[in-house]
Amino acid sequence: MRLARVVLIWVVLAAAIGVPIALAALSPQFSWRDPVYIVAGFAGIIALGLVLVQPLLIGGYLPGPSAYRARRAHHWIGGVLVVAVLVHVGGLWITSPPDMIDALTFTSPTPFSPFGVIAMWAIFAVAVLAAFRRRLGLRKFRLVHMPLAVVIVGGSVVHALLIEGTMETISKAALCVLVLAAAAKVITDVWMRQRKTRPVKSSPGGPL
């Protein structure tokens, strides 16, 4: 792979995550918020960025790291994603407990809340599965992980798009499109690999 292409891929990834964060930092809505809310808000934006990185790593689309290192990075970033979600939810709980209770009990009037909560529980479920990955076996782990990953991606994207908050609209939409594209690419590649490796059944009657 040419050096220019490698640099371009990393620059695009850095811009896809960094630009929304930078533009959110300029949002006037943060000017009258307390520090806990600000930290919680940025934790949510970072979490969305990590949701983009995860499929790129596990799919082997990022140049540089070997397949083994990419998988290891995928595991570690999954842990960071869990922490980011905890900081996001915990900070919002501190600033407004009633709103968070409504969100967690699916009684919030805001349309974006249930999608965020569903994505959160899916992230926690994947973290628990990862802890028991060796006991489950790779095949069973992937069988459960893939649907949960779809829920995480879909819930996170819808949650982010429905919020009219500190994130700038165009950069947020671009990040969400990239998250969906990366996830769709991984799912398609996995499906194609499974289809190629699936054994072909012979005719019951045998050759004529």
ChimeraX attribute file (.defattr): number of C-alpha atoms within 10 A of each C-alpha:
attribute: neighborCount
match mode: 1-to-1
recipient: residues
	/A:1	7
	/A:2	6
	/A:3	8
	/A:4	8
	/A:5	11
	/A:6	13
	/A:7	12
	/A:8	11
	/A:9	14
	/A:10	14
	/A:11	12
	/A:12	11
	/A:13	18
	/A:14	12
	/A:15	15
	/A:16	20
	/A:17	22
	/A:18	17
	/A:19	16
	/A:20	24
	/A:21	22
	/A:22	13
	/A:23	15
	/A:24	22
	/A:25	18
	/A:26	13
	/A:27	13
	/A:28	11
	/A:29	13
	/A:30	16
	/A:31	11
	/A:32	8
	/A:33	11
	/A:34	10
	/A:35	13
	/A:36	16
	/A:37	21
	/A:38	19
	/A:39	15
	/A:40	23
	/A:41	24
	/A:42	20
	/A:43	22
	/A:44	21
	/A:45	22
	/A:46	21
	/A:47	25
	/A:48	25
	/A:49	23
	/A:50	20
	/A:51	25
	/A:52	24
	/A:53	23
	/A:54	23
	/A:55	24
	/A:56	21
	/A:57	24
	/A:58	19
	/A:59	19
	/A:60	16
	/A:61	17
	/A:62	18
	/A:63	16
	/A:64	12
	/A:65	14
	/A:66	12
	/A:67	15
	/A:68	11
	/A:69	13
	/A:70	21
	/A:71	17
	/A:72	15
	/A:73	17
	/A:74	20
	/A:75	17
	/A:76	12
	/A:77	18
	/A:78	22
	/A:79	15
	/A:80	15
	/A:81	25
	/A:82	17
	/A:83	14
	/A:84	22
	/A:85	24
	/A:86	18
	/A:87	21
	/A:88	23
	/A:89	21
	/A:90	17
	/A:91	21
	/A:92	20
	/A:93	17
	/A:94	13
	/A:95	16
	/A:96	12
	/A:97	13
	/A:98	13
	/A:99	17
	/A:100	21
	/A:101	13
	/A:102	15
	/A:103	20
	/A:104	17
	/A:105	12
	/A:106	16
	/A:107	13
	/A:108	16
	/A:109	11
	/A:110	13
	/A:111	14
	/A:112	20
	/A:113	24
	/A:114	21
	/A:115	21
	/A:116	24
	/A:117	21
	/A:118	18
	/A:119	24
	/A:120	21
	/A:121	15
	/A:122	21
	/A:123	23
	/A:124	18
	/A:125	14
	/A:126	21
	/A:127	18
	/A:128	11
	/A:129	18
	/A:130	17
	/A:131	10
	/A:132	12
	/A:133	16
	/A:134	10
	/A:135	11
	/A:136	13
	/A:137	10
	/A:138	10
	/A:139	10
	/A:140	12
	/A:141	17
	/A:142	15
	/A:143	10
	/A:144	13
	/A:145	19
	/A:146	16
	/A:147	12
	/A:148	19
	/A:149	21
	/A:150	17
	/A:151	19
	/A:152	23
	/A:153	24
	/A:154	19
	/A:155	21
	/A:156	24
	/A:157	24
	/A:158	18
	/A:159	20
	/A:160	23
	/A:161	15
	/A:162	13
	/A:163	14
	/A:164	10
	/A:165	15
	/A:166	21
	/A:167	25
	/A:168	18
	/A:169	16
	/A:170	10
	/A:171	19
	/A:172	24
	/A:173	16
	/A:174	13
	/A:175	23
	/A:176	24
	/A:177	14
	/A:178	18
	/A:179	26
	/A:180	17
	/A:181	14
	/A:182	22
	/A:183	24
	/A:184	15
	/A:185	16
	/A:186	19
	/A:187	18
	/A:188	12
	/A:189	13
	/A:190	14
	/A:191	11
	/A:192	12
	/A:193	11
	/A:194	11
	/A:195	11
	/A:196	10
	/A:197	8
	/A:198	9
	/A:199	8
	/A:200	8
	/A:201	6
	/A:202	8
	/A:203	7
	/A:204	6
	/A:205	6
	/A:206	6
	/A:207	6
	/A:208	3
